[in-house]
Amino acid sequence: MNLEDRLDNVKDQESFILFVRDLIADRQDEVKKESENPSNKYGPGANGWENGSIESFLDAGLSWAEDTDFGETQGLGDECVWRKIANFLYCGKIYE
């Protein structure tokens, strides 16, 4: 299951933990790929990571949360809190 599918399937604590494990593996895979063949420093990394430091990762998640009212404007209003937190983490990867 790819990372986006895992995100779409977050509905409880167990599926959230599986998502976080996959997110970690995705980041570790990108770090390895980038050490072997670096991407352009002005774009995303090999696996689409826009934010490589903890500060930029958390800032991107926070920006997404503030910009979308924690997913409300993206239709996540009725989603469980596990899904909202998973989206927060995923947006730490991709949100600019």
C-alpha positions in Angstrom: 0.0 0.0 0.0 1.4 3.4 -0.9 1.6 6.3 1.5 -1.4 8.1 0.1 -3.5 5.0 0.3 -2.4 4.4 3.8 -3.4 8.1 4.6 -6.8 7.5 3.1 -7.3 4.5 5.3 -6.6 6.1 8.6 -9.7 5.7 10.8 -8.4 4.6 14.2 -5.3 4.3 16.4 -4.0 1.2 14.7 -4.3 2.6 11.1 -2.7 5.8 12.3 0.3 3.9 13.6 0.6 2.1 10.3 0.5 5.4 8.4 3.2 6.9 10.7 5.4 3.8 10.1 5.0 4.2 6.3 5.7 7.9 6.6 9.0 7.2 8.4 10.0 4.6 5.9 9.2 7.0 3.0 11.5 9.6 4.6 14.2 7.1 5.2 14.0 5.9 1.6 14.2 9.5 0.4 17.3 10.3 2.5 19.0 7.2 1.1 18.1 8.2 -2.5 19.2 11.8 -2.0 22.6 10.7 -0.6 23.2 8.7 -3.7 21.7 11.1 -6.3 20.8 14.5 -4.9 17.7 16.3 -6.3 17.7 20.0 -7.2 17.8 21.9 -4.0 14.9 24.2 -5.1 12.4 21.4 -5.5 11.1 18.3 -3.7 13.3 15.4 -3.0 13.1 12.0 -4.7 10.0 10.9 -2.8 8.3 14.3 -2.9 9.5 15.7 0.4 9.4 19.5 0.4 10.5 19.8 4.0 13.7 18.1 5.2 14.2 19.6 8.7 11.9 19.1 11.7 11.3 22.9 11.8 10.2 23.1 8.2 8.2 19.9 8.5 6.2 21.1 11.5 5.9 24.6 10.0 4.3 23.1 6.9 1.9 21.0 8.9 1.0 24.0 11.0 0.5 26.1 7.8 -1.8 23.5 6.4 -3.8 23.3 9.7 -4.2 27.1 9.8 -4.9 27.5 6.1 -7.6 24.8 6.0 -9.0 25.1 9.5 -7.4 21.7 10.2 -8.9 20.2 7.1 -12.4 21.7 7.5 -12.2 23.5 4.1 -11.0 20.2 2.5 -13.9 18.1 3.7 -12.3 16.6 6.8 -14.8 18.1 9.2 -16.4 14.8 10.0 -13.2 12.8 9.9 -11.9 11.2 13.1 -9.1 13.0 14.9 -6.6 10.2 13.9 -7.3 11.1 10.2 -6.8 14.8 10.9 -3.5 14.3 12.6 -2.4 12.0 9.9 -3.2 14.7 7.3 -1.2 17.2 9.5 1.8 14.9 9.3 1.4 14.2 5.6 1.2 17.9 4.9 4.5 18.3 6.8 6.0 16.3 3.9 4.3 18.1 1.0 2.9 21.5 2.0 4.9 24.6 1.2 
